[in-house]
Amino acid sequence: MKKEISTAAKLLQEGKVVAIPTETVYGLAANAFDGKAVAQIFAIKNRPLFNPLIVHIKSIEYLETVATNIPPLAFQLAKQFWPGPLTLVLEKKSNVSNLVTANKNTVGVRIPSHPVTLELLHSLDFPLAAPSANPFGYISPTTSEHVRKQLGDKIPFILEGGVCEKGIESTIIGFENDDPVLYRVGAISNEEIEKCIGKLVIKNTAFASPQAPGMLNKHYSPKTKFIVSENINLTIQENKDANVGFLLFSNNYDFLAFDKYFQLSKNRDLDEAARNLYAAMHQLDEMNFDVIYAEKLPQKELGITINDRLYRAQEEKFNHNIEKLTN
């Protein structure tokens, strides 16, 4: 693995873009201080320039290299959850490329917990800007094979890191007048965050110019038409003989052919469901169904995050803001 990490580091030092594993999803990484390198990320993903990127750093001590005027609550969160799937949106320093931040004066920062990428970061003298390693708007990748299928001919190297442990993007917290604001639900539940720092302000996610990644209405989408069902039993009865696939939480429908559905967690484990979500969506999307119906999960803990991703993936305009999803 040291050879592979060294290869990735060399390419990044040369201003190239490489795919890296994290505990959330695979990222498409470039030197966050190099505007030309960062521009390649946007070109490869076909990502709009108004959508900012997350910067990945190697340690809490390094945070002040990329951010300034950091609120005390940000340090409190960092000490509790880093390395891990929490992104903090902070006032940026000028060394971070404006492309990374979509010309905003803030930057999203986190320390990933994946050991391979942590070792890579420690071998570099710059941080990595890295959104998910997939075409913009499509399902996030949780294996190197997902990356290979979507971007393999567009990037010089994929750093192998196995299956992503969390399987869903980081939670994003910003600060307005030093008060913590939730910009994106993610792999750390709202309850866990609030246990650490108290009540969060919840921001509506439907922004044309988002404060943080993952806030656009349509996102994380398969190519197949995708619909969230709030009554999956009825939906299955009405469509059991049609050319449709089902993304289910835990129920087992014996009368459905095994290749028509994917079960996220037999034991109704929300962590397991989150870990399996994108892999299930990738698998169903490759099966040439006319429609994929997804079961809405319980509105609690990581169920809130999974439902957020399901609604953003669906064909109809997303009209569920985070506040509604948390009620």
C-alpha positions in Angstrom: 0.0 0.0 0.0 2.9 2.4 0.6 3.8 2.2 -3.1 0.2 3.1 -4.1 0.1 6.0 -1.6 3.5 7.2 -3.0 2.1 7.1 -6.5 -1.0 9.1 -5.5 1.2 11.6 -3.7 3.5 12.1 -6.7 0.5 12.7 -9.1 -1.0 15.2 -6.7 2.3 17.0 -6.3 2.4 17.3 -10.1 -1.0 19.0 -10.1 -3.0 15.9 -11.2 -6.3 14.7 -9.9 -6.6 11.2 -8.2 -9.5 9.3 -6.6 -9.0 8.6 -2.9 -11.0 6.5 -0.3 -12.6 8.1 2.7 -14.8 6.6 5.4 -17.8 8.4 3.8 -17.5 8.0 0.0 -14.6 8.0 -2.5 -13.3 11.5 -3.3 -11.8 13.2 -6.4 -8.8 14.9 -4.9 -6.4 17.8 -5.9 -4.1 20.2 -4.2 -6.4 22.8 -2.5 -3.8 25.5 -3.0 -3.5 25.0 -6.7 -6.3 26.6 -8.7 -5.4 24.8 -12.0 -5.5 21.4 -10.3 -8.8 22.2 -8.6 -10.2 23.3 -12.0 -9.7 19.8 -13.3 -12.0 18.4 -10.6 -14.8 20.6 -11.9 -14.1 19.7 -15.5 -13.9 15.9 -14.8 -17.1 15.9 -12.8 -18.9 18.4 -15.0 -19.6 20.2 -11.7 -20.9 23.8 -11.6 -18.4 26.3 -10.4 -20.9 27.8 -7.9 -20.9 24.5 -5.9 -18.0 24.6 -3.3 -15.7 21.7 -2.4 -14.6 20.3 0.9 -10.9 20.5 2.0 -9.4 17.5 3.7 -6.6 18.2 6.2 -4.3 15.9 8.2 -4.7 17.2 11.8 -6.6 19.7 14.0 -3.3 21.6 14.3 -3.4 22.1 10.6 -6.8 23.7 10.7 -5.4 27.2 11.2 -3.4 26.8 8.0 -6.6 27.0 5.9 -9.1 28.8 8.2 -9.2 31.8 10.5 -11.4 33.4 13.2 -12.5 29.9 14.2 -15.3 29.8 16.8 -14.7 27.9 20.0 -17.6 25.6 19.2 -15.8 24.6 16.0 -12.8 23.4 18.0 -15.2 21.6 20.4 -16.7 19.7 17.5 -13.4 19.0 15.9 -12.0 17.5 19.1 -15.1 15.3 19.5 -15.6 14.1 15.9 -12.3 14.4 14.0 -11.0 12.3 12.3 -14.4 11.5 11.1 -17.4 12.4 8.9 -17.9 16.0 10.1 -17.3 19.0 7.8 -16.9 22.5 9.4 -17.6 25.6 7.3 -15.2 28.3 8.5 -13.8 31.6 7.3 -11.1 30.8 4.8 -7.5 31.9 4.5 -6.3 33.3 1.1 -4.1 30.3 0.4 -7.1 28.2 -0.4 -8.1 28.5 -4.1 -11.2 30.6 -4.7 -12.4 27.8 -7.0 -12.6 25.5 -4.0 -14.9 27.9 -2.2 -16.9 29.1 -5.2 -15.5 32.6 -4.4 -17.1 32.6 -1.0 -15.1 33.7 2.1 -15.8 30.4 3.8 -14.3 26.9 3.3 -15.6 23.5 4.3 -12.9 21.5 6.2 -12.6 18.0 7.7 -10.1 15.3 8.7 -11.1 12.0 7.1 -10.7 8.9 9.3 -9.7 6.4 6.5 -6.2 5.2 7.3 -5.0 5.2 3.7 -6.0 8.8 3.0 -4.7 9.9 6.4 -1.3 8.5 5.5 -1.5 10.2 2.1 -2.3 13.5 3.7 0.6 13.2 6.1 2.9 12.6 3.2 1.8 15.9 1.5 2.6 19.5 2.4 -0.8 20.7 1.2 -4.4 19.8 1.9 -6.7 18.1 -0.6 -9.9 19.5 -2.1 -12.1 16.5 -2.8 -15.8 16.2 -3.7 -17.3 12.7 -4.4 -15.6 10.9 -7.3 -18.5 10.7 -9.6 -20.1 12.7 -12.4 -22.0 15.7 -10.9 -25.4 14.8 -9.6 -25.0 11.0 -9.9 -24.9 8.4 -7.1 -21.8 8.8 -4.9 -19.2 6.0 -5.1 -18.5 3.8 -2.1 -16.1 1.4 -3.8 -13.2 1.8 -6.2 -15.2 -0.1 -8.8 -17.9 2.6 -8.7 -15.3 5.2 -9.5 -13.7 3.1 -12.2 -17.1 2.6 -14.0 -17.9 6.3 -13.8 -14.6 8.2 -14.2 -12.0 5.5 -14.9 -11.0 6.9 -18.3 -10.8 10.5 -17.0 -8.4 10.2 -14.1 -4.8 8.8 -13.9 -5.1 6.8 -10.6 -7.6 5.4 -8.1 -6.1 4.8 -4.6 -7.7 1.6 -3.4 -9.3 1.7 0.1 -11.9 -1.0 0.1 -15.6 -0.4 0.8 -16.3 2.9 2.6 -17.1 2.3 6.2 -19.9 4.9 6.6 -21.1 4.9 3.0 -22.8 8.3 3.2 -21.4 11.9 3.1 -20.2 14.0 6.0 -22.5 16.1 8.1 -21.8 19.8 7.4 -21.9 22.4 10.2 -21.3 26.2 9.7 -21.4 29.2 12.0 -23.4 32.3 11.7 -22.6 34.9 14.4 -20.8 31.9 16.0 -24.0 30.0 16.3 -23.8 26.5 14.8 -25.9 25.9 11.7 -26.7 22.6 10.0 -26.1 22.8 6.2 -26.2 19.1 5.3 -27.4 16.1 7.3 -24.8 13.3 7.0 -23.1 10.3 8.6 -23.1 11.9 12.1 -26.7 12.3 13.2 -28.1 15.7 14.4 -28.7 14.1 17.8 -25.0 13.3 18.2 -24.0 16.9 17.2 -26.5 18.4 19.6 -25.3 16.3 22.5 -21.9 17.9 21.9 -22.8 21.6 21.4 -26.5 22.1 22.0 -29.3 23.0 19.7 -28.6 23.5 16.0 -30.1 26.1 13.6 -31.4 24.2 10.6 -31.0 25.7 7.2 -33.3 25.1 4.2 -31.2 23.3 1.6 -32.8 24.6 -1.6 -30.1 27.1 -2.6 -29.1 28.1 -6.1 -25.8 29.2 -4.7 -25.1 26.8 -1.8 -23.2 27.6 1.3 -21.8 24.0 1.3 -21.8 20.9 -0.9 -24.8 18.6 -1.1 -27.4 21.4 -0.7 -28.7 21.4 -4.2 -32.3 20.1 -4.8 -31.4 17.4 -7.3 -28.4 15.2 -6.3 -27.2 11.7 -5.7 -29.4 10.5 -8.5 -29.5 7.3 -10.6 -30.1 7.4 -14.3 -33.3 5.3 -13.8 -36.4 7.2 -12.8 -36.4 7.1 -8.9 -39.4 7.6 -6.7 -39.7 7.6 -2.9 -42.7 5.7 -1.6 -44.3 6.7 1.7 -46.4 3.5 1.6 -44.1 0.8 0.2 -46.6 -2.1 0.8 -49.1 -0.5 -1.5 -46.5 0.5 -4.0 -45.2 -3.1 -4.2 -48.8 -4.5 -4.6 -49.5 -2.1 -7.4 -46.2 -2.7 -9.3 -45.1 -6.2 -8.4 -45.5 -7.4 -12.0 -44.1 -4.4 -13.7 -40.5 -3.8 -14.7 -39.6 -2.0 -11.6 -37.0 -2.4 -8.8 -37.4 -1.7 -5.1 -35.0 -0.3 -2.6 -36.3 -1.5 0.8 -35.3 -0.8 4.4 -35.8 -4.2 6.0 -39.0 -5.9 5.0 -38.7 -9.2 3.1 -41.3 -9.8 0.4 -41.2 -13.5 -0.5 -43.4 -13.0 -3.5 -40.9 -10.6 -5.2 -38.1 -12.1 -7.3 -34.8 -11.8 -5.5 -33.4 -9.7 -8.4 -36.1 -7.1 -8.2 -35.2 -5.5 -4.8 -32.3 -4.6 -2.5 -32.7 -4.8 1.3 -30.7 -2.2 3.1 -30.7 -3.9 6.5 -32.4 -7.1 7.6 -32.1 -6.0 11.3 -33.4 -2.5 10.7 -30.0 -1.1 11.6 -29.7 2.5 10.3 -25.9 2.5 10.2 -26.0 -0.6 8.1 -28.6 0.9 5.8 -26.6 4.1 5.3 -23.5 2.0 4.5 -25.4 0.0 1.9 -27.4 2.8 0.4 -25.3 4.0 -2.6 -24.1 0.5 -3.4 -27.8 -0.6 -3.6 -28.6 2.4 -5.8 -25.7 1.6 -8.1 -26.8 -2.0 -8.4 -30.5 -1.3 -9.1 -29.5 1.4 -11.6 -27.6 -1.1 -13.7 -30.6 -3.5 -14.0 -32.6 -1.7 -16.7 -35.7 -1.1 -14.7 -38.3 1.4 -15.8 -38.6 2.8 -12.3 -36.9 2.3 -8.9 -39.2 2.8 -5.9 -37.5 3.5 -2.6 -39.0 2.9 0.8 -39.0 6.0 3.1 -37.1 5.1 6.3 -38.0 6.0 9.9 -37.6 9.7 10.6 -34.9 9.4 13.3 -31.1 9.4 13.6 -29.5 8.3 10.3 -32.9 7.7 8.8 -33.2 11.5 8.4 -29.9 11.5 6.4 -31.0 8.5 4.3 -34.4 10.1 3.5 -32.6 13.3 2.6 -30.6 11.4 0.0 -33.6 9.5 -1.3 -35.7 12.6 -1.8 -32.8 14.4 -3.6 -32.4 11.4 -5.9 -36.0 11.3 -7.0 -37.3 12.4 -10.4 -39.8 15.0 -9.1 -38.5 18.3 -7.7 -37.1 17.9 -4.2 -39.4 19.9 -1.9 -38.4 18.5 1.5 -36.1 20.8 3.4 -34.0 19.5 6.3 -36.4 21.1 8.8 -39.3 19.0 7.5 -37.2 15.9 7.5 -36.2 16.4 11.2 -39.8 16.9 12.4 
